[in-house]
């Protein structure tokens, strides 16, 4: 997967794999990587003092995912400790592109399990029509 140069530093967020994250074989269900990525993006935004509910109430807008390109490389299992990374690679007037990876954290090394390029657009929360990202949010992101 090609990756653009990061605009800001990479954010790291730890995740423990719980029973609810796995299928009957104890392997992380593939769609749950998207949940891990969503949670990491939310926590990354919080570090920039961007709280999504407050943002929606204050600006009337919100981010929505419009595209996700996901590559699954290896499986995580029950009780694994993961590190989810979030890196902003592009911020435009109406959308941003984020590169995310899920790594298995082992004492010896980090093993890449899954990676995705996510495009999130800014929309009016009521109409869901695209709008420009407010300048103060773009400033906080970059």
C-alpha positions in Angstrom: 0.0 0.0 0.0 1.5 3.4 -0.9 1.6 5.9 1.9 1.9 9.7 1.6 4.3 11.5 3.9 2.7 12.2 7.3 1.6 15.8 8.0 1.9 15.2 11.7 3.5 12.6 14.0 2.0 9.1 14.3 -0.4 8.6 17.1 -0.3 5.2 18.9 -3.2 3.7 20.8 -3.0 0.3 22.7 -5.8 -2.3 22.3 -6.2 -5.6 24.0 -8.1 -8.3 22.0 -11.2 -9.4 24.0 -13.5 -12.4 23.5 -16.1 -10.1 21.8 -13.5 -9.1 19.2 -13.0 -12.7 17.9 -14.8 -15.3 15.9 -15.5 -18.9 17.0 -11.8 -19.8 16.3 -10.4 -17.1 18.6 -9.2 -15.0 15.7 -10.1 -11.3 15.5 -13.1 -10.9 13.2 -11.9 -8.9 10.1 -14.4 -6.1 10.5 -13.2 -5.4 14.0 -10.0 -3.9 12.7 -12.2 -1.1 11.3 -13.5 -0.6 14.8 -10.0 -0.5 16.2 -9.1 2.1 13.6 -12.2 4.2 14.4 -11.4 4.2 18.1 -7.8 5.2 17.4 -8.9 8.1 15.2 -11.3 9.2 17.8 -8.6 9.2 20.5 -6.2 10.9 18.1 -8.7 13.7 17.6 -9.1 14.0 21.4 -5.4 14.6 21.8 -6.0 17.7 19.5 -8.9 18.8 21.7 -11.4 17.8 19.0 -14.3 15.9 20.7 -16.7 14.7 18.1 -20.0 15.2 19.9 -19.0 18.7 21.1 -17.8 19.5 17.6 -21.1 18.5 16.1 -23.0 20.6 18.6 -20.7 23.6 18.1 -20.3 23.5 14.3 -23.2 21.5 13.0 -20.8 19.3 11.1 -19.0 16.0 11.5 -16.5 13.6 9.9 -17.8 10.6 8.0 -15.8 7.8 6.4 -16.3 7.8 2.6 -13.6 5.3 1.6 -11.5 2.6 3.3 -8.8 0.6 1.6 -7.9 -2.2 4.0 -5.2 -4.9 3.7 -5.2 -7.8 6.0 -1.8 -9.4 6.5 -1.8 -11.6 9.6 -4.4 -12.5 12.3 -4.6 -11.3 15.8 -5.9 -13.7 18.5 -7.7 -13.6 21.8 -5.7 -11.8 24.5 -3.1 -10.3 22.0 -1.9 -6.8 22.8 -2.1 -4.5 19.7 -0.9 -1.1 18.9 -3.0 0.9 16.5 -1.3 3.8 14.7 -3.0 6.8 13.1 -1.2 9.1 10.8 -2.7 12.1 9.0 -1.3 12.1 5.4 -3.5 14.7 3.7 -5.8 17.4 4.9 -7.9 19.2 2.3 -10.7 21.7 2.5 -13.4 19.1 2.8 -11.7 15.8 3.6 -8.7 14.2 5.2 -6.8 11.0 4.5 -5.4 8.9 7.3 -3.1 5.9 7.2 -3.6 3.4 10.0 -1.9 0.2 11.0 -2.5 -2.5 13.5 0.6 -4.1 15.0 0.9 -7.1 17.3 2.9 -6.0 20.3 5.2 -8.8 21.4 8.3 -8.5 23.7 10.6 -9.2 20.8 9.1 -7.1 18.0 6.1 -5.4 16.4 4.3 -7.5 13.7 2.1 -5.7 11.1 -1.3 -7.3 11.0 -3.5 -4.9 9.1 -3.3 -1.5 7.4 -5.7 0.9 5.9 -6.0 4.2 4.1 -9.1 5.9 5.3 -10.7 9.0 3.7 -13.0 11.0 5.9 -15.1 13.9 4.7 -16.7 16.7 6.5 -20.5 16.9 6.2 -23.4 18.9 7.6 -24.7 16.7 10.4 -28.3 17.3 9.5 -28.3 17.1 5.7 -25.2 14.9 5.4 -24.1 17.1 2.4 -20.4 17.8 2.1 -19.0 21.1 3.4 -15.7 22.7 4.1 -13.8 21.6 7.2 -13.9 24.6 9.6 -10.5 26.5 9.6 -9.9 26.0 13.3 -10.3 22.2 13.0 -7.8 22.1 10.0 -5.4 24.2 12.1 -5.7 21.8 15.0 -5.2 18.8 12.7 -2.1 20.1 10.9 
